[in-house]
Amino acid sequence: MPDLVSGVLFVPLIAAAILAWIPGYRLSATVNVIASMISLMFALLLLIAERPGAGHMLLVDDLNVVFIVLNSFVGFTTSVFSASYIEHELEIGRLTPMHLRFYHAMFQLMLFGMNLALTANNIGLMWVAVELATLTTVLMVGIYRTHEALEAAWKYFILGSVGIALALFGTILVYLAARPVVGEGMDAMVWTTLVSRVRDFDPSLLNIAFIFLLLGYGTKVGLAPLHAWLPDAHAEGPTPISAVLSGLLLNVALYALLRFKILLAGNPHSIAPGPLMVGLGLLSLIFAGFMLYRRRDIKRFFAYSSIEHMGIIVFAFGMAGPLGNFAGLMQMTMHSLTKSAIFFTVGHISQVKGSQRIAEMGGLTESHPLLGWTLVAGVAAIGGLPPFGVFMSEFIVVSSTFARDPLLAGLLVFGLLLSFGALLLRVTDVCFGPVKGPIGPVKASYIPLFAHLALVLTAGIWLPPPMVAWFQHVARMLG
């Protein structure tokens, strides 16, 4: 494969090996940022370079390059945020230099696993890469070595293993459906070969396979009722990992699901995947909306907000059509940028307050104006208020759904309003009113916060025509 794809894959892999041996924190944090920046440069070059031909193992097309660029950008900004955040954790003794060597190495190994999953043309290799990315995040969730962190990591591992086992069984069923048509061997697992011959596959095997794949990868996406690992992992792990989980890993699992959705849609006798995705998406949206009112931990609160938004995204892709797929792609992009910015802000707030409990925060706009108003902007963006990009994507999915099925549109709007009410309630508690908790200075890295929110604001006001055309093309690919 061309050097650009190799750069996206092997820069984080080589960086992980180097970081495992670097003892000094400042040097390792710098290497982590530089490696993430180089990966981003290779990903951006993929946008303008000629698409390489598909191989038996790797593929770059208009669909996965969206995810690759988003993955690399959020990975880079998270590495910048992580440098200041983790330094504070080292100063207060929550982490040791040995932990930091492990943390930075696992961070790059996670980026490698996600990039490999996104570029894999072999459905078996994609499964392995998703599991690799999952295992690295499991290890980082438990890095504080507290009882709660280890319990969260263990729950994440167990439920993730159940999900990945279901996805493996679904992958095997796809292979069995392809074997009579394509023949035995690697060709029966190459996605480009499968999609070109899928019309002749046994539809009953494809139907059963998609059910297992939806449940398996849906566990990784965080869809209700398969979501139980996600709030604990966000609450107990380091905040940079919360940003990566919400902004990246959920998208990688969603990408795998979309690949199989395209495959199923190519067989005229198989079931329609849309209603299943619409049902799980609505369930996740409404369930998360109710659960938001019961959260008292700020990171757990925004974890349920991620479940809500993944429900919206899956709902949009389930409705499909040019508008539904366009809205799903835009919502996915805006959610990744906005939610990671929110977790950046929440991480610094938790450090300065010494707690993640909402009851122990308050008056942030008075005690720490920059952090407080940044959180207000982030909540306004993720709540779907204009002029942010999330408003545009949610407006498109609501209006297109209303034109096709007003009842579904009513349930969708109900879930959105329910979640917005909880967001408004909590941001009022945290950002306004009497000041609570410590009011000391905070060493915050504001550049990643402002970069993400600036992009989300710009997308809500103006999208470049080439980007619109690109999203429209990908929406047509999704069927």
N, C-alpha and C positions, 0 to 999 in steps of 0.2 A: 504494500500500500504506500501511497505517497508520504513524503516527510511530514506534511501538515497533520495527518491523522496520527502518525507515530508520535509527533510532538504532543498532541492532546493526551495521548495515552501514557507515554513513557516519561515525560517530564515529572508528573506527580509520583510515578513509581520509583524513579531514581531518587527524587527528593525524599521520599519516605525512607529509603535505605540510608541516605546521608544523615537525615535528621535523627535516626535511631542512635547515632554515634556522637552527635554534637552535645557536649555537656553544658555549655553556657546558655542561659535563657535568652539574652539579647541576640546572640548570634543565631540561635535556632529560630527565634521569632522572625528575624530578618530573612533567613533562608526560606522560611515558610511563606512569607509575603512575596519574595522574589520568584519562587517556583510557581506560586499561584498566578502571578502576573504574566509569566512566560506562557503558562497554559492558556490564559485568556488571549494573549496575542495570537497563538496558533489557532484558537477557536474563531477569533475575528477574521483571520485570513481565510478560513474555510468559507466565510460568507461571500467573499469576492473571487475566490479561486474556482477553477473549473472542477465540477464534481468528479471525484475519482470513480472508476467503474466498481461495481459491486464484486467483492470476492466471496469465497466460501465462508469466511469468518467475519469480515468487516464490511460495513456499508455506511456511506454518507449520502443522504438525500435531503430534500427540502424539509421533510418532517423532523428528522432528528437533529438537523443543524440548529433549529430553533431551541431545542432543549440543551444542546451542547454549549451554545453561546450563553444562554441563561445560567446554566450550571457553572460555567467557568467564571462569569461575572460575579455571581453571588459568592462563589468560592473565594475569589480574590478579595472582595470587600469584607467578607467575614474574617479572612486572615488578617486584614488590617485592624478590624475591630478587636479581634482576638488578642493582638499584641498588647494593647493597653489593658484589656479586661483580665487576661491571665496574669499579667504582671502584678495586679492588685491581689489576686488570689494567692500568689507566691509571697507577697509581703505580709499578708495576714496569717499565713501558715496553713491555709486550706489545701495547698498543693506543695509538693516538694520538687526540687530539680529533676529527680528521677521520673516523677509523674509527668513533668513537662516534656521530657524527651519522648516519652511514650505518647503523650497527647499530640505533639506535632507530627510524629511519624504516622500515627493513626489518621490524622486529618488528611494528609496527602494520600495515604492508602485508600481512604474513603473516596476522595475525588477520583482516583484511578478506577475504583470499582464502578462508580456512577458513570464515568465517561466510557468505560468498556461496555456497560449495559446499553448505553445509548448508541454506540457504534456497532454493536454486534449484529451480524446478519444471520447468525446461527441461533435458533431459539434456545438450544441447550446452553450455549455460551452466555446468552443473555440471562438465563436463570441463575447460572453460577455467579455472574457479575453482580446481580441484584443481591444475592445472598452474601457476597463478599462485602458490599457496601453496608448491608445490615449488620453484619458481625462487627465491623469496625465501629459503628455507632453504638452498638451494645456495650463494647468495651469502654468507650468514652463516657457513656451515660453513668457507668459505675465508678468513674475515676476518683470521686471524692472518698470512696471507701467507707461511707457511713452506712448504717443499717438501712436507711431509707433509699439511698442511692443503689446499693446492691440489690435490694428488693425490686426496685424499678427496673434495673438492668436484667434481673432474672425473669421478671414478668415479660419484658420486651423480648428476651431470647426465646422463652417458651411459646408465646403467642406468635412471634415472628416465624418460629420453626414450624408451627402448625400451618401458618399461611403459606410458607414456601413449600411445604410438603404437598399441600393442595395444588399449588401452581405447578409443581413437578409432575404430579399425576395428570394434570391437564395437558402439560407439554408432551408427555408420553402418549396420550390419546391422540393428539394432533399428529405425532409421528406415525401412529398406527393407522390413522385415516389416510396419510400420505403414502405409506409404503406400497399399497397395491398399484398406485398410479405412477409414483416417481421411482420406486424401487428401493431396495435396502441401502443403508449406508448414509453418509453425510448429506447427500442431496435431499433426503427426506426431512432434514432439519434446517435447510437454508431458506430463509424467509422469502427472498425474491423468487426462488423456485416454487415455493409453496403457493404464493399469491398468484403466480401465472398458471398454475394447474389446479387451483382449488375448486373449480366448477365440477370436477370429476370426483371429488372426495365423497366419502360416505357421510351424508348430512347428520345421521344420528350420532356418529362418533364426534363430529364437530360440535354438535349441540351439547353433549355431555362434557366435552373438553372445555367449552367456554364457561359452563357453570362453575367448574373447578377453578378455572383461571380467574374468573370474576371474584370468587371467594378468596382465592389465594393471594392474588395481587391486590385485591380490595382490602385485605388485612393490612398490607403495607401502605396503601393509600390512606388508611385511617377511617374507612367508611363504617358507620354504625350498622349492625351491632358488633363489628369486628375491631373496634377502636380502643379497647381497654388499655392497651400498652401505651398509647400516645400521651395522655395527660401526665402519667407518672414519669415517663422518659423526659418530657419537657420540664417538669417541676424539679426533678432531682439532678439532672445533668448540668454541665456548664452551659451558660447562656449561648455561646457560639454554636454549640451543638443543637440547641433548640432552634436557632436561626437556620441551620443547615437542614434539620429535619423538616421544618415547615416549608422552607424555601426551595429545597432541592430533592431530598430523598422521596418525598411523597410524589413529586413529579416524575421521578424515574420509574416508580411502580406504575403510575398512570400511563406513562409512555408504553411500557410493556403491554398493558391492557389494551391500549389503542391499536397496537400492532395486530393483536389477535382479533380485535373488532373489525379491522380492515379485512382480515383473512376470512372471517365469518360472513361478512357482507358480500364477498365474492362468490359465495355458493348460493344459488337461487332457491335451493330446497331446505336450507338451514333456518333455524329460528332467527327472528330479528333481535339483535342484541340491545336495541334502543330501549324497549320497555323495561328490561331488567336494570339497565343503568339509570333510567329515570326513576324507578322505584327506590333503588338504594340511595340515589342522590337526594331525593326528597326526604327519605327517612333520616338521613344524616343531617340535613339542613334543619329540620324541625326538632329532632332530638337534641342536637347541639344548642339550638336556640333556647330550649327550656333549661338545659343543664348550665348554661352561662349564668343564670340567676343564682345558682347555688354555690358558685366558686368563690373562695376566699383567698386563694393563693393566686397572685397576679400572673405567674407563668402558666399555671394550670388553666387559668381563665382564657388566656390567649391560645392555649393548646386546643380548647374546645372551639375557639373561633376558627382555627385551622380545619377542624373537622367540618364545621359549617361551610367553609369556602370550598373544600374538596367536594362536598355534596353538591354545591352549585355547579362546579366545573364538570363533575360526572353527569349531572342532570343535563347540562348544555350539550355535552357530547352525545348523550343518549337521545336528545331531541334531534340532533344531527341537522342535516340540511346546510346550505351555505351560511345562513345566519347563526344557527346553533353552534356549528363547529368554529366559526370565526369568534363568536362570543366566548366559547370555551377556551380557545387559545389565548385570547386577550385576558380573560379572567385569570387563567393560570399564570401568565406573565406578571400581571399587576399584583396578584396575591403574593407571588414569590418576592417581589421587590418590596412590597409594603410590609408584609409580615416579618421579614427579616429585619427591616428598619425598626419595627416596633420592638422586636426582641433585643436589638442593639440598645435601644433606649431603656427598656425594662431591666436589662442587665446592669447598666450603670446606676439606675434608680435603686435596685436591690442592694448594690454595693454600698451606696452612700447611706441608705436607711438601715442596713444591716439585717434586713428581713425581706421576705417575699410576700408577707401577709398584707392584704389591702388595708386592713384596719389599722396598721401601723404606719401607713403612708398618708399624706394629705398636704394640701396647700403647696404642691410642687411648683405651680406657676409663681408663687411668692418666694419660696425658699431656694429653688433652683430653676429660674425662669426658662433657661434654654432647654433643659431636659423636659420641663413641664409642658411648654408649648410645642415641643417636638412630638411628645406623646399625644397631645391634643390633635395635632395635624395627622399623625399616623392613624389614630382612631377615626378621625373624620374620613380619611382615605379608605380604610378597610371597611368602614360602615357604609360606603357607597354614596357619600355626599359629593356633589359637584364642587369644583371642576376636576376632581381627580379621576384617574383612568378607570378605577373600579366602577365608578358610576356609569361610565360609557358601556362597559362590558355587561353590567347587570341590566342596564336599560335595554340593550340589544336582546339579551336572553329573555327578559320579561315580555317585551313587545312581540318578539317572534313566537313565543309560546302562546301568548294571548290570541294571536292570529290563527293558530292551529288548534288550540284546546284551552278555552277560557277557564275550565275547572282546574286544570293543572297550573295555569298562570295564577289563579287565586291562591292555591296552596303554596306556590313559590313566593308570592308577595307576602303571605302570612308569615312564612319562615324568615324572610328578610326583615320584616318589621319587628318580629319577635327578637331577633338577634340584635338589631339596632337599638332596641330599648335597653337591653342588658349592657351594651357598650356605652350608651349614654349615662346609665346609672353608675357604672364603675369609673368612668373617666371623671365624672363629677366628684366622686369620693376621693380619687387620687390627686387630681390636679387643682381642685378648688377647695374652698372652706378653710378651716383652721389648720395651721402647720402642725404636723405630727412627725415624731421621730427625729433623728439627728439632722443637723443642717450644715454639716461640714462640707468642705470642697470635694469635688469628684474629678478624677483624672479620666476624662472621657475622650473618645476618639469620634469627633463629630463628622468627619469627612464622609465615612460610609453612610451615616444617617442622612445627611443632606443630599448626597448623590442619589440614593434610592428614592427619597421623597421628591426630588426635583424631576426625576425621570417619570414617576407616577403622575405628577402634576402636568408635565409636558404632554404625556400621552392623553390626558383628559381634555387638553385644549387643542392639540394638533398632533396628528400622526403623519409622518412623512409618506407621500404616495407610494414609494417603493416598498415600504413596510406593509402598507395596506394591501398592495398587490401580492406580496409574498404571503401574508396571512390568508388571503382569499384563495391562493393556489393550494396552500396546505389544507385549507378547509375542504376544497374539492377532493383532495387526495383521501381525506377521511370519509368521504361518501355522504 
